[in-house]
Each structure stands twice: as C-alpha cells, then as structure tokens.
C-alpha cells in the first residue's frame, strides 16, 4: 500500500460459507477490522510511514451446520 495511504480491504468467503472472524497484518496500523456482512470481512489499514508496504487481510469462513471445519481466505495487497 502507498506511503501515507489508507486502504480498506474486503475479503469474501467462498459461496455457501459464513464469516466467523478475520483480521490483517503488515508493518502498518490496523485501524478497523469487522464483519461487513454474513460472508465478508473488512480490514482498514493506515500506512503512516514514508514507505510503500505490503499488507494482508483474511477472513475465517465456515459452513453453517454441515460439520465441515473452517476455511481460511486471504487477500494479499501490495
């Protein structure tokens, strides 16, 4: 993400899955991290540095009631 920038990243679960959590990481501040809907997670990053840096956002997705375990979805952002 660009130096001095703010980036909102939305990660969508695969069809038929619900979001149960999420987050992000990188050498920048994470300003917000929240469910945007039943199947999407939003993370907002703020790059207060003078460098262009990479961030990654993810959602923890799972089926509802069929016994299958969680599935991770990740969204790397440059």
Secondary structure, DSSP 8 states (H G I E B T S, - for coil): --TT-EEEEEEE--TT-EEEEEEEEESSEEEEEEESSSSEEEEEEE--SSS---EEEEEEEE-SSS----EEEEEEE-
